[in-house]
Amino acid sequence: MANKKVHVKKGDMVVVISGKDKGKKGKVLKVIPSENRVVVEGVNMITKHVKPSPKMQQGGIIHQEGKIHASNVMYYCPKDKMGVRTGVKFLEDGTKVRYCKKCGETIND
């Protein structure tokens, strides 16, 4: 399966636009382009039963973030205080940057 482009990057602040966690904001912890999915801090929490191992001395029940589809999140613009669409434009010096389509402000990567 070929790698797909995902509109958000690791470290971006995003808002969930659909599903059980709709309206929640969080930071992107991991991007999985091959599956077109992202892991967002505090969103889609799953319960995992873990056996004791050399890596994890004590087993038990742990709670961690699960993957969600990239189409269910939007970049959160701090200026507009809402989820916005992003675009790509080239500056005068030829550098490629992402920008907020609502306010036009560039997103520093």
Buried (B, 14 or more C-beta within 10 A) or exposed (E): EEEEEBBBEEEBBBBBEEEEBEEBBBBBBEBEBEEBBBBBBEBBEEEEEEEEEEEEEEEEEEEEBEBBEBEBBBBBBEEEEEBBEBEEEEEEEEEEEBBBEBEEEEBEE
